Amino acid sequence: MKYTSLKVTAVFFLLFLKFTGSSAQKLSVNSLSVEHLKNPLNIDNPNPRFSWKINSAIKNTNQTNYELRMALNKTFSGKLVWTTSKKSDQSVLVSYSGDALSSKTKYYWQVRVKDNHGNTSAWSPVQYFQTGLKPEDWQASWITVTGKDSAQVSPLFRKEFFIKKAVRSATAYVTAKGLYEAHLNGKKIGDHYFAPGWTSYKNHLQYQVYDLTESLKKGLNAVGVILGNGWYKGRIGFTNQIKFYGDTRALLFQLEVEYTDGTKETVLSDASWKSTGGPILSSDIYDGETYDSRLELPGWDNTGFSTSEKWKSVKIIEKGTEKITGMSGPPVSKHEEFKALKIFKTPSGETVVDFGQNLVGWVKLKAKGPSGTKITISHAEVLDKNGNFYTTNLRSAKQQNNYILKGTGIEIFEPHFSFQGFRYVKVDGYPGELKPENFTAIAVYSNMQSTGKFTTSNPLLNQLQHNIEWGQKGNFVDVPTDCPQRDERLGWTGDAQAFANTAAYNMDVSAFFTKWLKDVSADQLPNGSVPYVIPNVLNERDAGSAGWADAATIIPWAMYLSYGDVNILETQYQSMQKWVNYITSQSKNNLWNSGSHFGDWLFYRPNDDNDGRAAVTDKYMIAQTFYANSIQLLIN
């Protein structure tokens, strides 16, 4: 009898645990971010904003309270930097309201919440963010190669330095005029590509921040950096202009080390660095990259490398007038990989690899052959009606990578400073038999978390949505572009505003558009007109088209509706107002019937109307509707 009583008691106790549980098990916090980014390292906002989501096993659960705390250490020991506790359902963009934050400082934070069922979550996993540099914090000098900066060869820069003691923290701040790829002790730093990104370089240049605490070693260390032309110096736009922003690539590098005993040390780009040419003979966004592996310098980015007479002292150049700012958007990085589906011969005799998916990125190539063998990889999105390799739509863009073998066994090649839009590649010069396992297509685009999915029982609709998502990935490589393959790839404002709402349904584009809208403001003309493309690489007269320039009002409002971000309206309000004032100045009796406009660009066209002559809707009527819309958005 006693045994039965104990047994029943135990059963009721277990049932109690099962059906009541701990409140922490029922309620949790996830998806934490600061300024729309996870654990960012370059926050410039003096009042950063925190966001999170709640997860509950109980339906109809709402947050009723939150408590957030912030400290200088991940254990939250000692005095807290800031703490706040509120009865509120707000979980998006909660603003910091404590004392002024220090620059170059890592802060740790976490949050816990209560819900409408009386449950309290455990503290969230510890998150962090790091504040960026103030202008006066920069000690490094801009450096470039001695003599004339060649238009083609990508220069290598290196510097050795000594770490004396145990390291508490080490942070590198890096940017370049051109594109850069940074290495430490023989390994690439970070997973960013096309850094420092494309901005209105004449107005502001982004820097990136890398935590190197775990990468440094006691004793001798070495940093190496490669520079490419990119958007800064390379060919850009359909007018084939080069050196639009400048003719000299340059590097700015600042490593700040704090030892465990509290002492500090810096490694700066200065006159002590060395530079030489490297194996990248040419690199261009549109045309691709040529890499001669016979010119590789093994160990150039590691310790113990001897700088021969080919290595020259660098030259210090004056800093420009552009502002150096923290990176506000997501980095570009690698994502999906696709194996070759098949390799075939076209009717014209071309050897073509099919990856089965139209994507933007590049092909990783594996090959083995004699020294001097040149392998050419050409890229295309489609085949022509006869099944041959088709590149006419690329216009003057070569979209071609060349790799010259050194002949020392299996070699693997990926480009550094170029990307292509493709499904098919044509292979020339490959030694031996082409095998699918030697070709891998890698998708490269800005980091954007998927936020929504759409599926139906209709395969055609599913394929349409699939294509929309891949169109977004391919055209969101740091800026929202019109196309990712031909000799254009520009941030057309009309394309961006037409797609912004859809983009937000598919992926989290809050930080992506926050970054781009800064350039809308930066490149907006003094009279308030907005250029056709942002960043603007066309003429100043190429501005002010209805539906294109209205990106200045449409996208900030779309981002507010999608993310509840009032700050983006505050930041862009002056730009929005300037654009509406410009329209008003061009109008008479509140009718906007002047100026040059693209009109009904997205009309449904007949198959034989490639020049758009069927777009007969009056362009001034379209302009008037956008005028009314932008005024209403400004009122909102």
Residue pairs with C-beta under 8 A, 6 or more apart in sequence:
23 118
23 119
23 120
23 121
24 119
24 120
24 121
24 122
25 57
26 56
26 57
26 58
26 117
26 119
27 54
27 55
27 56
27 61
27 113
27 114
27 115
27 119
27 120
27 121
28 54
28 55
28 56
28 121
28 122
28 124
29 52
29 53
29 54
29 55
29 111
29 112
29 113
29 121
29 124
30 52
30 53
30 54
30 55
30 124
31 51
31 52
31 53
32 38
32 50
32 51
32 52
32 110
32 111
32 124
32 125
32 127
33 50
33 51
33 52
34 40
34 43
34 48
34 49
34 50
34 51
34 109
34 127
34 129
35 43
35 45
35 48
35 49
35 129
35 328
35 511
36 51
36 508
36 510
36 511
36 514
36 563
36 565
37 330
37 511
38 127
39 127
39 128
39 129
40 129
40 130
41 129
41 130
41 171
41 209
41 210
41 211
42 130
42 131
42 132
42 207
42 208
42 209
42 326
42 327
43 129
43 130
43 131
43 132
43 326
44 131
44 132
44 325
44 326
44 328
46 100
46 101
47 95
47 96
47 97
48 95
48 96
48 101
48 129
49 93
49 94
49 95
49 96
49 567
50 68
50 93
50 94
50 96
50 109
50 111
51 91
51 92
51 93
51 94
52 91
52 111
52 113
52 124
53 91
54 61
54 63
54 91
54 113
54 115
54 121
56 115
56 119
58 115
58 117
58 119
60 116
61 115
61 116
61 117
62 89
62 115
62 116
63 88
63 89
63 91
63 113
63 114
63 115
64 87
64 88
64 89
64 113
64 114
64 115
64 116
65 85
65 86
65 87
65 88
65 113
65 114
66 85
66 86
66 88
66 90
66 91
66 94
66 111
66 112
66 113
66 114
67 83
67 84
67 85
67 86
67 111
67 112
67 113
68 82
68 83
68 84
68 85
68 94
68 109
68 110
68 111
69 76
69 80
69 82
69 83
69 109
69 110
69 111
70 80
70 81
70 82
70 83
70 96
70 98
70 107
70 108
70 109
71 77
71 78
71 80
71 81
71 107
71 108
71 109
72 78
72 81
72 105
72 106
72 107
72 108
73 108
74 108
74 126
74 128
76 108
76 110
81 98
81 99
81 107
82 96
82 97
82 98
82 99
84 94
84 97
91 113
92 563
92 564
93 563
93 564
93 565
93 566
93 567
101 107
101 131
102 131
103 131
103 132
103 133
103 134
103 137
104 130
104 131
104 132
104 133
104 137
104 171
104 256
105 130
105 131
106 128
106 129
106 130
106 169
107 128
107 129
107 130
107 131
108 126
108 127
108 128
109 126
109 127
109 128
109 129
110 123
110 124
110 125
110 126
110 127
111 123
111 124
112 120
112 121
112 122
112 123
112 124
113 120
113 121
114 120
114 121
115 121
130 171
130 209
132 207
132 209
132 325
132 326
133 173
133 207
133 254
133 324
133 326
135 323
135 324
138 173
138 252
138 254
138 324
139 254
139 266
139 268
140 173
140 252
140 253
140 254
140 268
140 269
140 270
141 252
141 268
141 269
141 270
141 271
141 316
142 177
142 250
142 251
142 252
142 269
142 316
142 317
142 318
142 319
143 157
143 250
143 251
143 252
143 269
143 270
143 271
143 273
143 275
143 314
143 315
143 316
143 317
144 248
144 249
144 250
144 251
144 275
144 314
144 315
144 317
145 155
145 249
145 275
145 312
145 314
145 315
146 275
146 312
146 313
146 314
146 315
147 312
149 155
149 247
149 248
149 249
150 277
151 229
151 233
151 242
151 243
152 281
152 282
153 277
153 278
153 280
153 281
153 282
154 226
154 227
154 228
154 229
154 277
154 278
154 280
154 283
154 416
154 417
155 226
155 227
155 249
155 275
155 276
155 277
155 278
156 224
156 225
156 226
156 275
156 276
156 277
156 278
156 297
156 300
156 301
157 224
157 225
157 226
157 227
157 251
157 269
157 273
157 274
157 275
157 314
158 222
158 223
158 224
158 225
158 273
158 274
158 275
158 300
158 301
158 305
158 307
158 311
159 222
159 223
159 253
159 267
159 269
159 272
159 273
159 274
160 220
160 221
160 222
160 303
161 220
161 221
161 222
161 223
161 255
161 267
162 219
162 220
162 221
163 216
163 217
163 218
163 219
163 220
163 221
163 257
164 218
164 259
164 265
165 218
165 259
165 260
165 261
165 263
166 218
166 259
166 260
166 261
167 213
167 216
167 218
167 257
167 258
167 259
167 260
168 213
168 258
168 259
168 260
169 211
169 213
169 257
169 258
170 211
170 212
170 213
170 215
170 216
170 255
170 256
170 257
170 258
171 209
171 210
171 211
171 212
171 213
171 255
171 256
172 182
172 184
172 189
172 209
172 210
172 212
172 223
172 253
172 254
172 255
172 256
173 207
173 208
173 209
173 253
173 254
173 255
173 256
174 180
174 182
174 189
174 195
174 196
174 207
174 208
174 209
174 210
174 225
174 251
174 252
174 253
174 254
175 195
175 196
175 205
175 206
175 207
175 208
175 252
175 324
176 195
176 196
176 225
176 227
176 249
176 250
176 251
176 252
177 201
177 205
177 232
177 233
177 245
177 246
177 248
177 249
177 250
177 320
178 227
178 228
178 229
178 230
178 232
178 233
178 249
178 250
179 194
179 195
179 196
179 227
179 228
179 229
179 230
179 231
179 232
179 416
179 417
180 195
180 196
180 225
180 226
180 227
180 228
180 251
181 188
181 195
181 225
181 226
181 228
181 416
181 417
182 188
182 189
182 190
182 210
182 223
182 224
182 225
182 253
183 189
183 223
183 224
183 225
183 226
183 301
184 212
184 215
184 216
184 221
184 222
184 223
184 224
184 301
185 215
185 217
185 221
185 222
185 301
185 302
185 303
186 222
186 299
186 301
186 302
187 215
189 210
189 212
189 215
190 208
190 210
190 331
191 331
191 333
191 334
192 208
192 331
192 332
192 333
193 331
193 332
193 333
193 334
193 444
194 230
194 332
194 417
194 419
194 477
194 478
195 208
195 331
195 332
196 205
196 206
196 207
196 208
196 327
197 206
197 327
197 329
197 331
197 332
197 478
197 515
198 230
198 231
198 478
198 479
198 535
199 205
199 206
199 515
199 518
199 519
199 522
199 535
200 519
200 522
200 523
200 534
200 535
200 536
201 231
201 232
201 245
201 246
201 322
201 535
202 245
202 321
202 322
203 322
203 323
203 519
203 522
203 523
204 322
204 323
204 324
204 325
204 518
204 522
205 322
205 323
205 324
205 325
206 324
206 325
206 326
206 327
206 328
207 252
207 324
207 325
207 326
207 327
208 327
208 331
209 326
209 327
212 255
216 257
220 303
220 304
221 303
222 301
222 302
222 303
222 305
223 253
223 255
223 267
223 301
224 300
224 301
224 302
225 251
225 253
226 278
226 280
226 416
227 249
227 250
227 251
228 234
228 249
228 280
228 283
228 416
228 417
229 249
229 283
229 284
229 285
229 417
230 283
230 285
230 417
231 244
231 245
231 285
231 535
232 244
232 245
232 246
232 249
233 242
233 243
233 245
233 246
233 247
233 248
233 249
234 242
234 283
234 284
234 285
234 286
235 241
235 242
235 284
235 285
235 286
235 287
235 487
236 242
236 244
236 285
236 537
237 244
237 487
237 488
237 490
237 537
237 538
238 395
238 487
238 488
239 538
240 396
240 487
241 537
244 537
248 317
250 317
251 269
252 269
252 324
253 267
253 268
253 269
254 266
254 267
254 268
254 269
255 266
255 267
255 268
256 264
256 265
256 266
257 264
257 265
257 266
257 267
258 264
259 265
269 314
270 316
271 313
271 314
271 316
273 313
273 314
274 307
274 311
274 312
274 313
274 314
275 311
275 312
275 313
275 314
276 297
276 307
276 310
276 311
276 312
277 295
277 310
278 295
278 296
278 297
278 300
279 291
279 292
279 293
279 294
279 295
279 296
279 297
280 289
280 290
280 291
280 416
280 417
281 290
281 291
281 292
281 295
282 289
282 290
283 289
283 290
283 415
283 416
283 417
283 418
284 398
284 417
284 418
285 417
285 418
285 419
285 489
286 396
286 397
286 398
286 399
286 418
286 486
286 487
286 489
287 397
287 398
287 399
287 400
287 418
288 379
288 398
288 399
288 400
288 401
288 402
288 415
288 418
288 420
289 401
289 402
289 415
289 416
289 417
289 418
290 401
290 402
290 404
291 401
291 402
291 403
291 404
291 413
291 415
292 404
293 403
293 404
293 405
293 406
293 411
293 413
294 371
294 372
294 404
294 405
294 406
296 406
297 305
299 305
327 515
328 511
328 514
328 515
328 518
329 446
329 478
329 511
329 512
329 514
329 515
329 516
330 446
330 447
330 448
330 511
330 512
331 446
331 447
332 444
332 445
332 446
332 447
332 477
332 478
333 444
333 447
334 361
334 442
334 443
334 444
335 361
335 442
335 443
335 444
335 445
335 473
336 359
336 442
336 443
337 440
337 441
337 442
337 443
338 355
338 356
338 357
338 359
338 440
338 441
338 442
338 443
339 355
339 436
339 437
339 439
339 440
340 353
340 354
340 355
340 436
340 437
340 439
340 440
340 441
341 354
341 355
341 356
341 436
342 353
342 354
342 436
343 351
343 352
343 353
343 354
343 434
343 435
343 436
343 439
344 351
344 352
344 354
345 351
345 352
346 352
346 383
346 387
346 388
346 389
347 386
347 387
347 388
348 388
348 389
350 388
350 389
350 426
351 426
351 427
351 428
351 430
351 434
352 383
352 389
352 424
352 425
352 426
352 427
353 363
353 424
353 425
353 427
353 434
353 436
353 439
354 423
354 424
355 422
355 423
355 424
355 425
355 439
355 441
356 423
357 423
357 441
357 470
358 381
358 421
358 422
358 423
358 470
358 474
359 421
359 422
359 423
359 441
359 443
359 470
359 473
359 474
360 419
360 420
360 421
360 422
360 443
360 444
360 445
360 473
360 474
360 475
360 477
360 484
360 485
361 419
361 420
361 441
361 442
361 443
361 444
361 445
362 401
362 414
362 415
362 418
362 419
362 420
362 441
362 442
362 444
363 377
363 379
363 401
363 420
363 422
363 425
363 439
363 440
363 441
363 442
364 412
364 413
364 414
364 439
364 440
364 441
364 442
365 375
365 377
365 401
365 403
365 412
365 413
365 414
365 438
365 439
366 410
366 411
366 412
366 437
366 438
366 439
367 373
367 375
367 403
367 405
367 410
367 411
367 413
367 430
367 431
367 438
368 405
368 409
368 410
368 411
368 431
368 432
369 405
369 407
369 430
369 431
369 432
370 405
370 407
370 431
371 405
371 406
371 407
371 408
372 404
372 405
372 407
373 404
373 405
373 407
373 429
373 431
374 402
374 403
374 404
374 405
374 429
375 402
375 403
375 404
375 405
375 413
375 427
375 428
375 429
375 430
375 431
376 400
376 401
376 402
376 427
376 428
376 429
377 400
377 401
377 402
377 403
377 425
377 426
377 427
378 389
378 391
378 398
378 399
378 400
378 425
378 426
378 428
379 399
379 400
379 420
379 421
379 422
379 424
379 425
379 426
379 485
380 389
380 390
380 391
380 394
380 399
380 422
380 423
380 424
380 425
380 426
381 390
381 393
381 421
381 422
381 423
381 424
381 485
382 390
382 393
382 423
382 424
383 389
383 390
383 424
384 390
389 424
389 426
391 399
393 485
393 486
394 485
394 486
394 487
395 486
395 487
395 488
396 487
397 485
397 486
397 487
399 420
399 421
399 422
399 485
401 413
401 415
401 418
401 420
403 411
403 413
405 411
405 431
414 442
419 444
419 477
419 484
420 485
421 474
421 483
421 484
421 485
422 441
422 485
425 439
427 434
427 439
443 473
444 477
445 473
445 474
445 476
445 477
446 476
446 477
446 478
446 512
448 473
448 476
448 507
448 508
448 509
448 512
449 507
449 508
450 506
450 507
451 504
451 505
451 506
451 507
451 508
452 505
452 506
454 465
455 462
455 465
456 462
468 502
468 506
469 506
472 499
472 502
472 503
472 506
472 507
474 484
475 481
475 482
475 483
475 484
475 495
476 503
476 509
476 512
477 484
479 491
479 516
479 519
479 534
479 535
480 491
480 495
480 496
480 499
480 503
480 512
480 513
480 516
481 488
481 489
481 490
481 491
481 492
481 495
482 488
482 489
482 490
482 492
482 495
483 489
490 533
490 537
491 516
491 519
491 533
491 534
491 535
492 532
492 533
492 548
493 520
493 530
493 531
493 532
493 533
493 534
493 548
493 549
493 550
493 551
493 552
494 532
494 545
494 547
494 548
494 551
494 598
494 601
496 516
496 534
496 551
496 555
497 547
497 548
497 550
497 551
497 554
497 555
497 558
498 547
498 602
500 509
500 513
500 551
500 554
500 555
500 558
500 559
501 558
501 562
503 509
503 513
504 510
504 558
504 559
504 562
504 563
509 559
510 559
510 562
510 563
510 565
513 555
513 559
513 568
514 559
514 565
514 568
516 534
517 555
517 556
517 559
517 568
517 571
517 572
517 575
518 571
519 534
519 535
520 530
520 534
520 551
520 552
520 555
520 572
520 575
521 571
521 572
521 574
521 575
522 535
523 530
523 531
523 534
523 535
523 536
524 530
524 531
524 552
524 575
524 578
524 579
525 531
525 540
525 543
527 582
527 585
528 578
528 579
528 580
528 581
528 582
528 585
529 543
529 544
529 549
529 579
529 582
530 543
530 544
530 548
530 549
530 550
530 551
530 552
530 579
531 538
531 540
531 542
531 543
531 549
532 538
532 542
532 543
532 545
532 548
532 549
533 542
534 551
536 542
536 543
543 549
544 582
544 586
544 595
544 596
545 595
545 596
545 597
545 598
546 592
546 595
546 597
546 619
546 622
546 623
546 626
546 627
547 597
547 598
547 601
547 622
547 623
547 626
548 598
549 579
549 582
550 579
550 626
550 629
550 630
552 572
552 575
552 576
552 578
552 579
552 630
553 576
553 579
553 580
553 629
553 630
553 633
553 634
554 629
554 630
554 633
556 568
556 569
556 572
556 576
557 569
557 633
557 636
559 565
559 568
560 566
560 568
560 569
576 630
576 633
576 634
577 634
579 630
580 630
580 631
580 634
583 592
583 627
583 630
586 592
586 594
586 595
587 593
587 594
587 627
588 594
591 620
591 624
592 620
592 623
592 624
592 627
593 620
593 623
593 624
595 623
597 619
597 620
597 622
597 623
598 619
599 615
599 617
599 619
599 622
600 615
600 617
600 619
600 622
601 612
601 615
603 612
603 614
603 615
603 617
605 612
605 614
605 615
606 614
